[in-house]
Amino acid sequence: MKQFLGDDFLLNTKTAERLYHEYAAPMPVLDYHCHLPPQQIAADHRFENITEIWLNGDHYKWRAMRANGVNEEYIRGKKSDWEKFRHWAGTVPYTLRNPLYHWTHLELRRYFSIETILNRDSAKEIFEACNNKLQMPEYSVRNLLKSMHVELLCTTDDPTDSLEHHLLLKKEAFEVRVLPAFRPDNALRIEEPAFFNQYLEELEKAAGISVSSYKTYLDALKSRHAFFHASGCRLSDHGLEQLVSESFTDTEIRSVFDKARKGHKPGLAEADKFKTAVLLQLAEWDHEMGWVQQFHLGALRNNNSRLLSTLGANTGLDSIGDFRQGTGLSSFLNSLDKNDRLAKTILYNVNPSDNELMATMTGNFNDGSVAGKIQWGSAWWFMDQKVGMTRQLNALSNMGLLSRFIGMVTDSRSFLSYPRHEYFRRILCDLFGTEIENGELPNDIPWTGRLIGDICYNNAKHYFNWS
């Protein structure tokens, strides 16, 4: 029987062990999509206790606690940090076979050298041990990143953001590169005129442009796009239910914009036309500037209106959606490609039923100009666990080139999430190692090891236009 979370965790053959320890584990981390707060990195924030760093922003844990019958006062409420941690510790034993059980104990081991299983009985001891270590200088935010061999990370930033923290980090030449990613989702919410108009006020201030028409709206967005580029940004990111691709005229788009600007709600068809036009324009700017565009598709967000009204968004109220993805996605990418305006693109799906769709869609628009121009991104959100990662890797292997894959991202708001890269790498090496020992792949360790290193690090290093 193997030891829980031992050196060969998730590695079921000697070949897998060798591939992981010799080729995967030593590679640095490029985390090109996360939600870490750049202000905390700039300030080199020190966390007061384990609850602050571990529970305050983790909707995965909040969902598990609610499912375990924990009252919201101990999750997002006003109870003490110790009481919140104690209730999380009491939930952990019930997460067996949920990835949270693995992640929780990997994080305790990798960051705090704690091998004790977390439960109610061990909660106080672990709480105090973690808190004592968090007071040490090596547990500041920047040192936590360096301890996990993070070489570069990209945050997720609204076009109206000043990027002051990114610019400060760049000026200081912090050895972990922290770059912004352009996330204009709020600029597309035209179906909510009150929100849209309030957002445009923020956009006006950020761009220094009065937004009185569709043209000046685009001028303001382009100004911010250029500002992000000058600040080191080389990626955009879009969180959408699905990619719409509706035919439209310039007159129609101007009319829809004016309608929303006057506070009137556009119809569904009008909103879809508007979003198509704006997304195509943003995509062309990405191509023009040599960016990579990312599309996160399929999440059904903010399902529980009662909890949403008290807790707000991004608090664990989202799920997998059943949106149709193929037709709109194909039409959108083709609209750009036919004019040779399609940037490097990463597609993510949250619904596993879309796996093969995404794996084959990427092949439609690879044009030989660069290896893996169109990528199917790592298993995302609800799928970033052992089964989801394995299914994604297998589908990509069967229908594309796994060898050109640009690997894992944390997609996390927590500075303790970097063992997810280790988790992915172990799963990847186990797949290759098992098939080598089964005689399904040749026993060519140097070549296979090279591909492992490429997937873990080198492919992403070469894919993005970071200078």
C-alpha positions as CSV (number, residue, x, y, z in Angstrom):
1,M,0.0,0.0,0.0
2,K,1.4,3.4,-1.0
3,Q,1.7,6.2,1.6
4,F,-0.9,8.9,1.3
5,L,0.6,11.9,-0.5
6,G,3.9,10.2,-0.6
7,D,6.7,11.0,-3.1
8,D,5.0,8.9,-5.7
9,F,1.4,10.1,-5.1
10,L,-0.7,9.5,-8.3
11,L,2.3,7.8,-10.0
12,N,1.4,4.2,-10.5
13,T,4.4,2.9,-12.4
14,K,8.2,3.2,-12.1
15,T,8.3,4.9,-15.5
16,A,5.7,7.5,-14.3
17,E,7.8,8.1,-11.2
18,R,10.9,8.7,-13.3
19,L,9.1,11.0,-15.7
20,Y,7.7,13.1,-12.9
21,H,10.8,13.4,-10.7
22,E,13.3,13.9,-13.5
23,Y,11.4,15.9,-16.1
24,A,8.2,17.4,-14.7
25,A,8.9,18.4,-11.1
26,P,12.0,20.6,-11.8
27,M,10.2,22.8,-14.3
28,P,9.3,26.4,-13.2
29,V,5.6,27.5,-13.2
30,L,4.1,29.8,-15.8
31,D,0.6,30.7,-14.5
32,Y,-0.9,32.5,-17.4
33,H,-4.4,32.7,-15.9
34,C,-5.2,33.4,-12.3
35,H,-7.2,35.8,-10.2
36,L,-4.6,36.7,-7.6
37,P,-4.9,40.3,-6.3
38,P,-1.9,42.3,-7.7
39,Q,-2.2,44.8,-4.9
40,Q,-1.2,42.1,-2.4
41,I,1.8,41.1,-4.4
42,A,2.9,44.8,-4.8
43,A,2.5,45.3,-1.0
44,D,4.2,41.9,-0.3
45,H,1.2,41.3,2.0
46,R,1.6,39.2,5.1
47,F,-1.4,37.2,6.1
48,E,-2.5,37.4,9.7
49,N,-3.7,33.8,9.9
50,I,-4.5,30.7,7.8
51,T,-8.1,31.6,7.5
52,E,-7.3,34.8,5.8
53,I,-5.0,33.2,3.2
54,W,-6.9,29.9,2.8
55,L,-10.6,30.5,3.3
56,N,-11.4,34.1,2.6
57,G,-11.5,33.9,-1.1
58,D,-12.0,30.2,-1.9
59,H,-15.5,29.4,-3.2
60,Y,-14.6,25.7,-3.6
61,K,-14.3,25.4,0.2
62,W,-17.4,27.5,0.8
63,R,-19.5,25.2,-1.4
64,A,-18.2,22.2,0.4
65,M,-19.0,23.7,3.8
66,R,-22.5,24.6,2.8
67,A,-23.0,21.1,1.4
68,N,-21.8,19.8,4.8
69,G,-24.5,21.8,6.6
70,V,-22.3,24.6,7.9
71,N,-24.1,27.8,8.7
72,E,-23.2,30.8,6.5
73,E,-22.1,32.7,9.7
74,Y,-19.1,30.3,9.8
75,I,-18.4,30.7,6.0
76,R,-18.8,34.3,4.9
77,G,-20.4,35.6,8.1
78,K,-19.0,37.4,11.1
79,K,-17.7,34.5,13.2
80,S,-14.1,34.6,14.2
81,D,-11.4,33.4,11.9
82,W,-10.7,30.5,14.3
83,E,-14.4,29.4,14.3
84,K,-14.4,29.5,10.5
85,F,-11.2,27.4,10.3
86,R,-12.6,25.0,12.8
87,H,-15.8,24.4,10.7
88,W,-13.6,24.0,7.6
89,A,-11.5,21.4,9.5
90,G,-14.7,19.6,10.5
91,T,-15.7,19.5,6.8
92,V,-12.5,18.2,5.5
93,P,-13.0,14.5,6.5
94,Y,-16.3,14.6,4.5
95,T,-14.5,15.7,1.3
96,L,-12.9,12.3,0.8
97,R,-12.7,11.7,-3.0
98,N,-13.3,15.4,-3.7
99,P,-10.2,17.1,-5.0
100,L,-10.4,19.4,-2.0
101,Y,-9.1,16.6,0.2
102,H,-6.0,16.3,-2.0
103,W,-5.5,20.0,-2.4
104,T,-6.0,20.7,1.3
105,H,-3.3,18.3,2.4
106,L,-0.9,19.1,-0.5
107,E,-1.0,22.7,0.5
108,L,-0.4,22.0,4.2
109,R,2.6,19.8,3.2
110,R,4.1,22.0,0.5
111,Y,3.8,25.3,2.3
112,F,3.8,24.5,6.0
113,S,5.5,21.0,6.1
114,I,2.4,19.7,8.0
115,E,1.7,16.0,7.4
116,T,-1.1,15.7,10.0
117,I,-4.5,15.0,8.6
118,L,-6.8,18.0,9.1
119,N,-10.0,17.3,11.1
120,R,-11.7,18.7,14.2
121,D,-9.3,17.0,16.5
122,S,-6.2,18.4,14.8
123,A,-7.7,21.8,13.9
124,K,-6.3,23.8,16.8
125,E,-2.8,22.4,16.5
126,I,-2.7,23.1,12.7
127,F,-4.3,26.5,13.0
128,E,-1.6,27.6,15.5
129,A,1.2,26.0,13.6
130,C,0.2,27.7,10.3
131,N,-0.3,31.0,12.0
132,N,3.1,30.9,13.6
133,K,4.7,30.3,10.3
134,L,2.7,33.0,8.6
135,Q,4.4,35.6,10.9
136,M,7.8,34.7,9.4
137,P,9.2,36.8,6.5
138,E,9.4,33.8,4.2
139,Y,5.6,33.6,4.3
140,S,5.0,37.0,2.7
141,V,3.1,36.8,-0.6
142,R,6.2,37.3,-2.8
143,N,8.2,34.7,-0.9
144,L,5.3,32.2,-1.2
145,L,5.3,32.7,-5.0
146,K,9.1,32.2,-5.1
147,S,8.9,29.1,-2.9
148,M,6.7,27.4,-5.6
149,H,9.1,28.3,-8.4
150,V,6.6,30.6,-10.1
151,E,8.4,32.4,-12.9
152,L,5.5,34.4,-14.3
153,L,1.8,34.9,-13.5
154,C,-1.0,36.8,-15.3
155,T,-3.8,38.3,-13.2
156,T,-7.3,39.1,-14.5
157,D,-8.0,42.8,-14.8
158,D,-10.9,45.1,-15.9
159,P,-10.1,47.6,-18.7
160,T,-10.8,50.4,-16.2
161,D,-8.1,49.2,-13.8
162,S,-5.2,51.7,-13.3
163,L,-2.7,48.8,-13.2
164,E,-0.8,50.8,-10.6
165,H,0.3,47.7,-8.8
166,H,1.6,46.0,-12.0
167,L,3.5,49.1,-12.8
168,L,5.0,49.3,-9.4
169,L,6.1,45.6,-9.6
170,K,7.6,46.2,-13.0
171,K,9.5,49.3,-11.7
172,E,10.8,47.2,-8.7
173,A,11.9,44.4,-11.1
174,F,10.3,41.8,-8.8
175,E,11.8,38.5,-10.0
176,V,8.4,36.8,-10.5
177,R,6.9,38.6,-13.4
178,V,3.3,39.8,-12.7
179,L,1.5,40.8,-15.9
180,P,-2.1,41.9,-16.4
181,A,-4.7,40.3,-18.7
182,F,-7.4,42.3,-20.3
183,R,-10.9,41.1,-19.2
184,P,-13.6,43.3,-20.7
185,D,-16.7,41.3,-19.7
186,N,-18.3,44.3,-17.9
187,A,-18.0,46.4,-21.1
188,L,-20.3,43.9,-22.8
189,R,-23.2,43.8,-20.3
190,I,-25.5,45.9,-22.5
191,E,-28.5,43.9,-21.6
192,E,-28.3,45.6,-18.1
193,P,-28.5,49.3,-19.0
194,A,-28.2,50.6,-15.5
195,F,-25.0,48.6,-14.9
196,F,-23.7,49.3,-18.4
197,N,-24.1,53.1,-18.1
198,Q,-22.5,53.1,-14.6
199,Y,-19.6,51.1,-16.1
200,L,-19.2,53.5,-19.0
201,E,-18.7,56.3,-16.4
202,E,-15.7,54.4,-15.0
203,L,-14.5,53.7,-18.6
204,E,-14.7,57.4,-19.4
205,K,-12.6,58.3,-16.3
206,A,-10.0,55.6,-17.1
207,A,-9.6,56.5,-20.7
208,G,-10.1,60.2,-20.5
209,I,-12.7,60.0,-23.3
210,S,-16.3,61.1,-23.2
211,V,-18.4,58.1,-24.3
212,S,-21.4,59.6,-26.1
213,S,-21.6,57.3,-29.1
214,Y,-20.6,53.8,-30.2
215,K,-17.5,55.2,-31.9
216,T,-16.3,56.9,-28.7
217,Y,-17.1,53.8,-26.7
218,L,-14.7,51.9,-29.0
219,D,-12.2,54.7,-28.8
220,A,-12.2,54.4,-25.0
221,L,-11.8,50.6,-25.1
222,K,-9.0,50.8,-27.6
223,S,-7.3,53.4,-25.5
224,R,-7.4,51.0,-22.5
225,H,-6.3,48.1,-24.7
226,A,-3.2,50.2,-25.8
227,F,-2.5,51.2,-22.1
228,F,-2.6,47.5,-21.1
229,H,-0.2,46.6,-23.9
230,A,2.2,49.4,-22.8
231,S,2.0,47.9,-19.3
232,G,3.1,44.5,-20.4
233,C,-0.2,42.8,-21.1
234,R,-0.2,40.2,-23.9
235,L,-3.4,38.3,-23.1
236,S,-7.1,39.0,-23.2
237,D,-9.7,36.9,-21.4
238,H,-13.4,36.6,-21.8
239,G,-15.9,34.8,-19.5
240,L,-18.9,34.0,-21.6
241,E,-21.9,31.6,-21.5
242,Q,-21.3,31.0,-25.2
243,L,-19.7,32.8,-28.1
244,V,-22.4,34.5,-30.2
245,S,-21.8,35.3,-33.8
246,E,-24.7,37.2,-35.3
247,S,-24.8,39.1,-38.6
248,F,-25.1,42.9,-38.0
249,T,-24.8,46.3,-39.7
250,D,-23.0,49.3,-38.3
251,T,-26.3,51.1,-38.2
252,E,-27.8,48.4,-36.0
253,I,-25.0,48.4,-33.5
254,R,-25.0,52.2,-33.2
255,S,-28.8,52.0,-32.6
256,V,-28.4,49.3,-29.9
257,F,-25.7,51.3,-28.1
258,D,-27.8,54.5,-28.2
259,K,-30.8,52.6,-26.9
260,A,-28.9,51.2,-23.9
261,R,-27.2,54.6,-23.3
262,K,-30.7,56.1,-22.9
263,G,-31.5,53.5,-20.2
264,H,-33.6,51.2,-22.4
265,K,-33.0,47.4,-22.3
266,P,-32.1,46.0,-25.8
267,G,-33.8,42.8,-26.9
268,L,-31.9,39.5,-26.8
269,A,-31.2,39.6,-30.6
270,E,-30.0,43.2,-30.3
271,A,-27.7,42.4,-27.4
272,D,-26.3,39.4,-29.3
273,K,-25.5,41.5,-32.3
274,F,-23.8,44.1,-30.2
275,K,-21.7,41.5,-28.4
276,T,-20.7,40.0,-31.7
277,A,-19.6,43.3,-33.0
278,V,-17.6,44.3,-29.9
279,L,-16.0,40.9,-29.5
280,L,-14.9,40.8,-33.1
281,Q,-13.4,44.3,-32.7
282,L,-11.5,43.3,-29.5
283,A,-10.3,40.1,-31.3
284,E,-8.9,42.2,-34.2
285,W,-7.0,44.4,-31.7
286,D,-5.6,41.3,-30.1
287,H,-4.3,40.1,-33.4
288,E,-2.9,43.5,-34.3
289,M,-1.0,43.7,-31.1
290,G,0.2,40.1,-31.1
291,W,-1.8,39.1,-28.0
292,V,-3.3,35.7,-27.1
293,Q,-7.1,35.7,-26.6
294,Q,-8.7,33.4,-24.1
295,F,-12.4,32.3,-24.0
296,H,-13.8,30.7,-20.9
297,L,-17.2,29.3,-22.0
298,G,-20.2,27.6,-20.5
299,A,-20.5,28.6,-16.8
300,L,-24.0,29.2,-15.5
301,R,-23.4,31.9,-12.9
302,N,-25.2,33.3,-9.9
303,N,-27.9,30.7,-9.7
304,N,-29.1,31.3,-6.1
305,S,-30.7,34.7,-6.1
306,R,-31.4,34.6,-2.4
307,L,-27.7,34.0,-1.4
308,L,-26.5,36.3,-4.3
309,S,-28.4,39.2,-2.7
310,T,-26.5,38.8,0.5
311,L,-23.2,37.4,-0.5
312,G,-22.6,38.8,-4.0
313,A,-21.0,37.2,-7.0
314,N,-18.0,34.8,-7.0
315,T,-19.1,33.2,-3.8
316,G,-19.8,29.7,-4.9
317,L,-23.2,30.1,-6.6
318,D,-22.1,29.0,-10.1
319,S,-22.4,25.7,-11.9
320,I,-21.9,24.0,-15.3
321,G,-24.2,25.3,-17.9
322,D,-25.7,23.4,-20.9
323,F,-25.2,26.1,-23.6
324,R,-24.7,25.1,-27.2
325,Q,-21.1,26.0,-28.1
326,G,-20.2,24.7,-31.6
327,T,-22.0,26.8,-34.2
328,G,-21.4,30.2,-32.7
329,L,-17.8,29.4,-31.8
330,S,-17.0,28.1,-35.3
331,S,-18.7,31.1,-37.0
332,F,-16.9,33.6,-34.7
333,L,-13.4,32.1,-35.3
334,N,-14.1,31.8,-39.0
335,S,-15.1,35.5,-39.3
336,L,-11.7,36.4,-38.0
337,D,-9.7,33.7,-39.8
338,K,-11.1,34.4,-43.3
339,N,-9.5,37.9,-43.1
340,D,-6.4,36.5,-41.5
341,R,-7.2,38.4,-38.3
342,L,-7.4,35.4,-35.9
343,A,-5.0,35.8,-33.0
344,K,-3.5,32.9,-31.0
345,T,-6.5,31.6,-29.1
346,I,-7.1,29.4,-26.0
347,L,-10.6,27.8,-25.6
348,Y,-11.8,26.6,-22.2
349,N,-15.0,24.7,-21.6
350,V,-16.5,24.0,-18.2
351,N,-19.0,21.4,-19.4
352,P,-17.2,18.1,-20.1
353,S,-19.8,17.1,-22.7
354,D,-18.0,19.8,-24.9
355,N,-14.6,18.2,-24.6
356,E,-14.5,16.5,-28.0
357,L,-16.1,19.6,-29.5
358,M,-13.3,21.8,-28.2
359,A,-10.6,19.3,-29.1
360,T,-11.7,19.2,-32.7
361,M,-12.6,22.9,-33.0
362,T,-9.0,23.8,-32.4
363,G,-7.9,21.8,-35.4
364,N,-10.2,23.7,-37.7
365,F,-8.2,26.9,-37.3
366,N,-4.6,25.8,-36.9
367,D,-2.9,27.1,-40.1
368,G,0.7,26.0,-39.8
369,S,1.9,29.5,-38.9
370,V,2.9,28.4,-35.4
371,A,2.7,25.1,-33.5
372,G,-0.5,24.9,-31.5
373,K,-1.9,28.3,-32.6
374,I,-5.4,27.4,-31.4
375,Q,-5.2,25.7,-28.0
376,W,-7.8,23.8,-26.0
377,G,-7.0,25.1,-22.5
378,S,-6.5,23.0,-19.3
379,A,-9.4,21.4,-17.6
380,W,-11.2,24.4,-16.1
381,W,-13.0,25.1,-12.9
382,F,-15.2,22.1,-11.9
383,M,-13.1,20.0,-14.2
384,D,-9.6,20.8,-12.7
385,Q,-9.5,17.5,-10.8
386,K,-8.1,14.0,-11.5
387,V,-11.0,12.7,-13.6
388,G,-11.5,16.1,-15.5
389,M,-7.8,16.5,-16.2
390,T,-7.5,12.9,-17.4
391,R,-10.5,13.2,-19.7
392,Q,-9.2,16.5,-21.1
393,L,-5.7,15.0,-21.7
394,N,-7.1,11.9,-23.4
395,A,-9.5,13.8,-25.7
396,L,-6.7,16.2,-26.7
397,S,-4.4,13.2,-27.3
398,N,-7.0,11.4,-29.5
399,M,-8.0,14.4,-31.5
400,G,-5.1,16.8,-31.5
401,L,-1.4,17.1,-30.4
402,L,-1.0,16.7,-26.6
403,S,2.7,17.4,-27.2
404,R,1.9,21.0,-28.2
405,F,-0.3,21.7,-25.2
406,I,0.6,24.7,-23.1
407,G,-0.3,23.1,-19.8
408,M,-1.9,24.0,-16.5
409,V,-3.1,27.2,-14.9
410,T,-4.3,27.8,-11.3
411,D,-7.4,29.9,-12.2
412,S,-7.3,30.7,-8.5
413,R,-7.6,33.6,-6.0
414,S,-5.4,31.9,-3.4
415,F,-1.7,32.2,-3.0
416,L,-1.7,28.6,-1.7
417,S,-3.0,27.1,-4.9
418,Y,0.2,26.3,-6.7
419,P,0.3,22.6,-5.8
420,R,-2.4,22.3,-8.5
421,H,0.4,22.5,-11.0
422,E,2.1,19.6,-9.3
423,Y,-1.2,17.7,-9.3
424,F,-1.5,18.2,-13.0
425,R,2.0,17.2,-13.7
426,R,1.7,14.0,-11.7
427,I,-1.5,13.0,-13.6
428,L,0.2,13.8,-16.9
429,C,3.3,11.7,-16.1
430,D,1.1,8.8,-14.9
431,L,-0.7,8.7,-18.2
432,F,2.5,8.5,-20.2
433,G,4.2,6.1,-17.8
434,T,1.4,3.7,-17.7
435,E,1.2,3.5,-21.5
436,I,4.9,3.0,-21.8
437,E,4.8,0.1,-19.4
438,N,1.8,-1.3,-21.2
439,G,3.7,-1.3,-24.4
440,E,1.4,1.2,-25.9
441,L,4.2,3.8,-26.3
442,P,7.9,3.2,-26.9
443,N,10.2,3.1,-23.9
444,D,12.0,6.3,-25.1
445,I,12.4,8.2,-21.8
446,P,14.6,11.1,-23.2
447,W,12.0,11.9,-25.9
448,T,9.0,11.4,-23.7
449,G,10.7,13.4,-20.9
450,R,11.3,16.2,-23.4
451,L,7.6,16.3,-24.3
452,I,6.6,16.3,-20.6
453,G,8.9,19.3,-20.0
454,D,7.4,21.0,-23.0
455,I,3.8,20.5,-21.8
456,C,4.7,21.6,-18.2
457,Y,6.7,24.7,-19.2
458,N,8.4,25.1,-22.6
459,N,5.4,25.2,-24.8
460,A,3.8,28.1,-22.8
461,K,7.2,29.8,-22.7
462,H,7.4,29.9,-26.5
463,Y,3.7,30.4,-27.1
464,F,3.2,33.8,-25.5
465,N,4.8,37.0,-26.8
466,W,6.3,38.0,-23.5
467,S,9.3,40.2,-24.0
